[in-house]
Amino acid sequence: MDTLYAALLGYLLGSIPFGLLLTKAAGMGDVRRIGSGNIGATNVLRTGNKGLAAATLLLDLAKGFAPVWIAGHLWGGPAMAFAAGAAVIGHCFPVWLKFKGGKGVATNAGVAFGLAWPIGLAYAAIWISILAIFRISSLAGMSAVVAAAAAAPLFGFPEYFPVLAAIAGLIIYLHRDNIGRLMKGEEPRVGGKK
């Protein structure tokens, strides 16, 4: 039952669509009607409001971290993995938005830090490095999720590898259109011209 509670907690927190809520509260309309139609920070950035994008990023991180941290304190290690997976699923498939959400990169960053800070640091280091070098958000995100899965056994947390590998698979699948554009050299760069 503990793992079920943890999964429910993760899904409910993960499914809060902060990008949509913040842009609507700021009077900028529905973020799903611009850019990629996504509710994540990268698409919120396309509104031109860097502050809203940063707030979305931090809140999406928090909704990944919080359920994992809470599950760890209430129910222990195994429950953390269930909360982690469910938080990302909640972000990607929120019940409130007819199961059409974001791609889970920022939420998974929070999950990684919640599971173990060395995994989170590996995630952040790869995400920031790839983004700084190539300025392609999707490439940075996909690289980071793979890095987190690889970091789990390398840093002594093999029990978290299955859930992080599953999350990585899901996130890469959700980026399949981005992968197609990357292969054609058509993927937009952060800060680049439209």
Secondary structure, 3 states (H helix, E strand, C coil): CHHHHHHHHHHHHHCCCHHHHHHHHCCCCCHHHCCCCCCCHHHHHCCCCHHHHHHHHHHHHHHHHHHHHHHHHHHCHHHHHHHHHHHHHHHHCCHHHCCCCCCCHHHHHHHHHHHCHHHHHHHHHHHHHHHHHHCCHHHHHHHHHHHHHHHHHHCCCHHHHHHHHHHHHHHHHHCHHHHHHHHHCCCCCCCCCC
